[in-house]
Amino acid sequence: MRKELNDLLYITFAILIILLSISNLQNLKRREIKVLGAETNTVFWEDFMTKHPTYIDGWIELGRMDKVREIDPNY
């Protein structure tokens, strides 16, 4: 009797783990994964660059290498 109860318990736990795994995989498919820093906030950088026109990293974020070379020709 005890062995049968242990087998039933193991099978129940295995089924529970499988169902939770399937549920988790379905949630991963539905959810849109966002990466921090993947997008550039151009409004912020344009405003920031009007206040700090010699900040080279800001011009790089905006893709303005002409401004970077104007500030520092050796860059």
N, CA, C and O atoms as CSV, one atom per row, in Angstrom:
chain,resi,resn,atom,element,x,y,z
A,1,MET,N,N,0.824,-1.198,0.000
A,1,MET,CA,C,0.000,0.000,0.000
A,1,MET,C,C,0.865,1.259,0.000
A,1,MET,O,O,0.571,2.212,-0.721
A,2,ARG,N,N,1.923,1.267,0.798
A,2,ARG,CA,C,2.785,2.457,0.905
A,2,ARG,C,C,3.504,2.722,-0.416
A,2,ARG,O,O,3.632,3.877,-0.822
A,3,LYS,N,N,3.975,1.676,-1.094
A,3,LYS,CA,C,4.664,1.840,-2.373
A,3,LYS,C,C,3.714,2.411,-3.421
A,3,LYS,O,O,4.117,3.254,-4.222
A,4,GLU,N,N,2.491,1.976,-3.426
A,4,GLU,CA,C,1.507,2.492,-4.384
A,4,GLU,C,C,1.219,3.964,-4.134
A,4,GLU,O,O,1.050,4.740,-5.075
A,5,LEU,N,N,1.165,4.347,-2.856
A,5,LEU,CA,C,0.928,5.744,-2.505
A,5,LEU,C,C,2.108,6.615,-2.928
A,5,LEU,O,O,1.907,7.723,-3.426
A,6,ASN,N,N,3.337,6.130,-2.735
A,6,ASN,CA,C,4.528,6.872,-3.167
A,6,ASN,C,C,4.549,7.029,-4.681
A,6,ASN,O,O,4.870,8.102,-5.191
A,7,ASP,N,N,4.210,5.969,-5.395
A,7,ASP,CA,C,4.173,6.049,-6.858
A,7,ASP,C,C,3.140,7.070,-7.327
A,7,ASP,O,O,3.400,7.846,-8.247
A,8,LEU,N,N,1.976,7.067,-6.696
A,8,LEU,CA,C,0.945,8.032,-7.045
A,8,LEU,C,C,1.413,9.459,-6.765
A,8,LEU,O,O,1.143,10.370,-7.548
A,9,LEU,N,N,2.105,9.646,-5.662
A,9,LEU,CA,C,2.623,10.970,-5.304
A,9,LEU,C,C,3.660,11.439,-6.328
A,9,LEU,O,O,3.625,12.595,-6.749
A,10,TYR,N,N,4.575,10.566,-6.732
A,10,TYR,CA,C,5.593,10.920,-7.727
A,10,TYR,C,C,4.963,11.262,-9.072
A,10,TYR,O,O,5.375,12.214,-9.736
A,11,ILE,N,N,3.975,10.489,-9.464
A,11,ILE,CA,C,3.297,10.748,-10.741
A,11,ILE,C,C,2.549,12.076,-10.689
A,11,ILE,O,O,2.547,12.825,-11.666
A,12,THR,N,N,1.920,12.371,-9.565
A,12,THR,CA,C,1.197,13.637,-9.409
A,12,THR,C,C,2.155,14.819,-9.488
A,12,THR,O,O,1.865,15.806,-10.163
A,13,PHE,N,N,3.295,14.727,-8.806
A,13,PHE,CA,C,4.286,15.812,-8.859
A,13,PHE,C,C,4.856,15.977,-10.261
A,13,PHE,O,O,5.071,17.101,-10.715
A,14,ALA,N,N,5.101,14.875,-10.942
A,14,ALA,CA,C,5.632,14.947,-12.305
A,14,ALA,C,C,4.637,15.633,-13.232
A,14,ALA,O,O,5.012,16.485,-14.038
A,15,ILE,N,N,3.373,15.259,-13.115
A,15,ILE,CA,C,2.340,15.895,-13.946
A,15,ILE,C,C,2.226,17.379,-13.619
A,15,ILE,O,O,2.066,18.199,-14.523
A,16,LEU,N,N,2.305,17.732,-12.352
A,16,LEU,CA,C,2.237,19.137,-11.946
A,16,LEU,C,C,3.403,19.931,-12.529
A,16,LEU,O,O,3.210,21.039,-13.028
A,17,ILE,N,N,4.598,19.377,-12.468
A,17,ILE,CA,C,5.773,20.072,-13.019
A,17,ILE,C,C,5.646,20.233,-14.528
A,17,ILE,O,O,5.990,21.284,-15.069
A,18,ILE,N,N,5.163,19.220,-15.201
A,18,ILE,CA,C,4.990,19.305,-16.656
A,18,ILE,C,C,3.950,20.366,-17.012
A,18,ILE,O,O,4.159,21.147,-17.940
A,19,LEU,N,N,2.834,20.402,-16.283
A,19,LEU,CA,C,1.800,21.406,-16.561
A,19,LEU,C,C,2.297,22.823,-16.291
A,19,LEU,O,O,1.997,23.740,-17.056
A,20,LEU,N,N,3.049,23.007,-15.218
A,20,LEU,CA,C,3.602,24.336,-14.931
A,20,LEU,C,C,4.618,24.749,-15.991
A,20,LEU,O,O,4.674,25.920,-16.368
A,21,SER,N,N,5.408,23.818,-16.468
A,21,SER,CA,C,6.383,24.129,-17.516
A,21,SER,C,C,5.686,24.533,-18.812
A,21,SER,O,O,6.097,25.493,-19.464
A,22,ILE,N,N,4.650,23.816,-19.185
A,22,ILE,CA,C,3.900,24.156,-20.399
A,22,ILE,C,C,3.255,25.531,-20.262
A,22,ILE,O,O,3.264,26.322,-21.205
A,23,SER,N,N,2.695,25.815,-19.088
A,23,SER,CA,C,2.075,27.113,-18.849
A,23,SER,C,C,3.105,28.236,-18.941
A,23,SER,O,O,2.824,29.292,-19.508
A,24,ASN,N,N,4.287,28.014,-18.392
A,24,ASN,CA,C,5.340,29.023,-18.433
A,24,ASN,C,C,5.808,29.268,-19.866
A,24,ASN,O,O,6.049,30.414,-20.244
A,25,LEU,N,N,5.939,28.219,-20.661
A,25,LEU,CA,C,6.353,28.386,-22.051
A,25,LEU,C,C,5.311,29.155,-22.857
A,25,LEU,O,O,5.664,29.964,-23.715
A,26,GLN,N,N,4.036,28.909,-22.586
A,26,GLN,CA,C,2.991,29.639,-23.296
A,26,GLN,C,C,3.006,31.115,-22.916
A,26,GLN,O,O,2.752,31.972,-23.762
A,27,ASN,N,N,3.302,31.423,-21.653
A,27,ASN,CA,C,3.385,32.823,-21.231
A,27,ASN,C,C,4.568,33.516,-21.875
A,27,ASN,O,O,4.480,34.699,-22.201
A,28,LEU,N,N,5.671,32.811,-22.065
A,28,LEU,CA,C,6.833,33.416,-22.709
A,28,LEU,C,C,6.554,33.744,-24.165
A,28,LEU,O,O,7.050,34.745,-24.682
A,29,LYS,N,N,5.763,32.909,-24.833
A,29,LYS,CA,C,5.434,33.177,-26.230
A,29,LYS,C,C,4.571,34.428,-26.361
A,29,LYS,O,O,4.754,35.211,-27.293
A,30,ARG,N,N,3.641,34.623,-25.444
A,30,ARG,CA,C,2.711,35.757,-25.523
A,30,ARG,C,C,3.348,37.073,-25.114
A,30,ARG,O,O,2.993,38.129,-25.638
A,31,ARG,N,N,4.273,37.013,-24.193
A,31,ARG,CA,C,4.850,38.234,-23.632
A,31,ARG,C,C,5.883,38.831,-24.581
A,31,ARG,O,O,6.712,38.114,-25.143
A,32,GLU,N,N,5.827,40.129,-24.751
A,32,GLU,CA,C,6.818,40.826,-25.563
A,32,GLU,C,C,7.992,41.173,-24.662
A,32,GLU,O,O,7.835,41.842,-23.640
A,33,ILE,N,N,9.145,40.717,-25.048
A,33,ILE,CA,C,10.336,40.940,-24.233
A,33,ILE,C,C,10.954,42.270,-24.643
A,33,ILE,O,O,11.244,42.497,-25.818
A,34,LYS,N,N,11.150,43.141,-23.668
A,34,LYS,CA,C,11.751,44.445,-23.923
A,34,LYS,C,C,13.135,44.485,-23.280
A,34,LYS,O,O,13.336,44.000,-22.167
A,35,VAL,N,N,14.063,45.064,-23.993
A,35,VAL,CA,C,15.423,45.195,-23.501
A,35,VAL,C,C,15.648,46.658,-23.174
A,35,VAL,O,O,15.443,47.532,-24.016
A,36,LEU,N,N,16.073,46.919,-21.941
A,36,LEU,CA,C,16.334,48.299,-21.545
A,36,LEU,C,C,17.521,48.838,-22.328
A,36,LEU,O,O,18.539,48.162,-22.472
A,37,GLY,N,N,17.386,50.036,-22.824
A,37,GLY,CA,C,18.463,50.671,-23.560
A,37,GLY,C,C,18.510,50.308,-25.030
A,37,GLY,O,O,19.403,50.768,-25.741
A,38,ALA,N,N,17.581,49.501,-25.506
A,38,ALA,CA,C,17.591,49.105,-26.911
A,38,ALA,C,C,17.124,50.238,-27.817
A,38,ALA,O,O,17.529,50.309,-28.978
A,39,GLU,N,N,16.291,51.109,-27.307
A,39,GLU,CA,C,15.796,52.234,-28.087
A,39,GLU,C,C,16.403,53.533,-27.570
A,39,GLU,O,O,16.631,53.693,-26.371
A,40,THR,N,N,16.657,54.446,-28.481
A,40,THR,CA,C,17.200,55.742,-28.103
A,40,THR,C,C,16.059,56.745,-28.010
A,40,THR,O,O,15.245,56.856,-28.927
A,41,ASN,N,N,16.004,57.465,-26.914
A,41,ASN,CA,C,14.987,58.492,-26.739
A,41,ASN,C,C,15.506,59.777,-27.386
A,41,ASN,O,O,16.210,60.559,-26.746
A,42,THR,N,N,15.160,59.991,-28.645
A,42,THR,CA,C,15.708,61.129,-29.385
A,42,THR,C,C,15.218,62.463,-28.850
A,42,THR,O,O,15.943,63.455,-28.924
A,43,VAL,N,N,14.007,62.510,-28.316
A,43,VAL,CA,C,13.494,63.774,-27.768
A,43,VAL,C,C,14.362,64.211,-26.595
A,43,VAL,O,O,14.714,65.384,-26.475
A,44,PHE,N,N,14.703,63.262,-25.735
A,44,PHE,CA,C,15.567,63.588,-24.596
A,44,PHE,C,C,16.919,64.093,-25.079
A,44,PHE,O,O,17.410,65.116,-24.601
A,45,TRP,N,N,17.531,63.368,-26.037
A,45,TRP,CA,C,18.869,63.747,-26.472
A,45,TRP,C,C,18.872,65.082,-27.204
A,45,TRP,O,O,19.813,65.861,-27.052
A,46,GLU,N,N,17.848,65.361,-27.989
A,46,GLU,CA,C,17.801,66.658,-28.673
A,46,GLU,C,C,17.685,67.796,-27.672
A,46,GLU,O,O,18.337,68.828,-27.829
A,47,ASP,N,N,16.868,67.620,-26.651
A,47,ASP,CA,C,16.740,68.638,-25.605
A,47,ASP,C,C,18.049,68.776,-24.832
A,47,ASP,O,O,18.484,69.887,-24.528
A,48,PHE,N,N,18.666,67.651,-24.519
A,48,PHE,CA,C,19.917,67.666,-23.760
A,48,PHE,C,C,21.029,68.343,-24.556
A,48,PHE,O,O,21.846,69.070,-23.991
A,49,MET,N,N,21.062,68.106,-25.867
A,49,MET,CA,C,22.137,68.666,-26.677
A,49,MET,C,C,21.982,70.162,-26.901
A,49,MET,O,O,22.968,70.844,-27.181
A,50,THR,N,N,20.748,70.696,-26.782
A,50,THR,CA,C,20.604,72.152,-26.862
A,50,THR,C,C,21.197,72.814,-25.624
A,50,THR,O,O,21.674,73.947,-25.690
A,51,LYS,N,N,21.165,72.105,-24.492
A,51,LYS,CA,C,21.739,72.643,-23.257
A,51,LYS,C,C,23.233,72.380,-23.138
A,51,LYS,O,O,23.958,73.177,-22.543
A,52,HIS,N,N,23.701,71.262,-23.701
A,52,HIS,CA,C,25.108,70.863,-23.600
A,52,HIS,C,C,25.639,70.497,-24.988
A,52,HIS,O,O,25.766,69.317,-25.313
A,53,PRO,N,N,25.948,71.499,-25.800
A,53,PRO,CA,C,26.295,71.216,-27.200
A,53,PRO,C,C,27.659,70.544,-27.404
A,53,PRO,O,O,27.943,70.092,-28.513
A,54,THR,N,N,28.503,70.464,-26.387
A,54,THR,CA,C,29.814,69.847,-26.575
A,54,THR,C,C,29.900,68.435,-26.002
A,54,THR,O,O,30.993,67.879,-25.897
A,55,TYR,N,N,28.780,67.856,-25.634
A,55,TYR,CA,C,28.760,66.493,-25.089
A,55,TYR,C,C,28.792,65.499,-26.252
A,55,TYR,O,O,27.796,65.303,-26.947
A,56,ILE,N,N,29.954,64.881,-26.445
A,56,ILE,CA,C,30.191,64.036,-27.614
A,56,ILE,C,C,29.287,62.802,-27.626
A,56,ILE,O,O,28.754,62.443,-28.675
A,57,ASP,N,N,29.109,62.152,-26.483
A,57,ASP,CA,C,28.289,60.935,-26.447
A,57,ASP,C,C,26.842,61.200,-26.861
A,57,ASP,O,O,26.189,60.327,-27.431
A,58,GLY,N,N,26.344,62.398,-26.576
A,58,GLY,CA,C,24.986,62.740,-27.001
A,58,GLY,C,C,24.874,62.828,-28.515
A,58,GLY,O,O,23.884,62.380,-29.094
A,59,TRP,N,N,25.891,63.409,-29.162
A,59,TRP,CA,C,25.866,63.483,-30.621
A,59,TRP,C,C,25.995,62.095,-31.238
A,59,TRP,O,O,25.421,61.821,-32.292
A,60,ILE,N,N,26.751,61.221,-30.576
A,60,ILE,CA,C,26.860,59.844,-31.073
A,60,ILE,C,C,25.512,59.140,-30.975
A,60,ILE,O,O,25.123,58.427,-31.899
A,61,GLU,N,N,24.790,59.331,-29.863
A,61,GLU,CA,C,23.462,58.730,-29.707
A,61,GLU,C,C,22.505,59.213,-30.786
A,61,GLU,O,O,21.651,58.454,-31.244
A,62,LEU,N,N,22.639,60.462,-31.191
A,62,LEU,CA,C,21.770,61.005,-32.242
A,62,LEU,C,C,22.262,60.650,-33.641
A,62,LEU,O,O,21.580,60.921,-34.630
A,63,GLY,N,N,23.452,60.040,-33.725
A,63,GLY,CA,C,23.991,59.642,-35.028
A,63,GLY,C,C,24.583,60.787,-35.810
A,63,GLY,O,O,24.604,60.749,-37.041
A,64,ARG,N,N,25.061,61.796,-35.130
A,64,ARG,CA,C,25.611,62.986,-35.789
A,64,ARG,C,C,27.135,62.997,-35.644
A,64,ARG,O,O,27.684,63.744,-34.834
A,65,MET,N,N,27.806,62.166,-36.431
A,65,MET,CA,C,29.265,62.093,-36.355
A,65,MET,C,C,29.917,63.358,-36.907
A,65,MET,O,O,31.064,63.650,-36.568
A,66,ASP,N,N,29.208,64.119,-37.754
A,66,ASP,CA,C,29.767,65.372,-38.244
A,66,ASP,C,C,29.954,66.362,-37.098
A,66,ASP,O,O,30.947,67.090,-37.060
A,67,LYS,N,N,28.997,66.392,-36.159
A,67,LYS,CA,C,29.114,67.273,-34.995
A,67,LYS,C,C,30.231,66.803,-34.073
A,67,LYS,O,O,30.943,67.616,-33.483
A,68,VAL,N,N,30.385,65.465,-33.950
A,68,VAL,CA,C,31.440,64.925,-33.092
A,68,VAL,C,C,32.801,65.335,-33.629
A,68,VAL,O,O,33.672,65.755,-32.867
A,69,ARG,N,N,32.985,65.215,-34.937
A,69,ARG,CA,C,34.286,65.591,-35.529
A,69,ARG,C,C,34.500,67.104,-35.497
A,69,ARG,O,O,35.637,67.575,-35.480
A,70,GLU,N,N,33.417,67.851,-35.490
A,70,GLU,CA,C,33.533,69.315,-35.375
A,70,GLU,C,C,34.021,69.692,-33.976
A,70,GLU,O,O,34.819,70.616,-33.821
A,71,ILE,N,N,33.538,68.972,-32.957
A,71,ILE,CA,C,33.954,69.246,-31.573
A,71,ILE,C,C,35.365,68.723,-31.336
A,71,ILE,O,O,36.204,69.425,-30.771
A,72,ASP,N,N,35.629,67.484,-31.768
A,72,ASP,CA,C,36.941,66.860,-31.553
A,72,ASP,C,C,37.366,66.170,-32.838
A,72,ASP,O,O,36.901,65.067,-33.128
A,73,PRO,N,N,38.252,66.808,-33.621
A,73,PRO,CA,C,38.667,66.216,-34.900
A,73,PRO,C,C,39.416,64.891,-34.745
A,73,PRO,O,O,39.508,64.127,-35.705
A,74,ASN,N,N,39.949,64.605,-33.561
A,74,ASN,CA,C,40.700,63.373,-33.359
A,74,ASN,C,C,39.812,62.200,-32.940
A,74,ASN,O,O,40.322,61.103,-32.712
A,75,TYR,N,N,38.531,62.401,-32.836
A,75,TYR,CA,C,37.648,61.337,-32.353
A,75,TYR,C,C,37.458,60.274,-33.395
A,75,TYR,O,O,36.743,59.300,-33.159
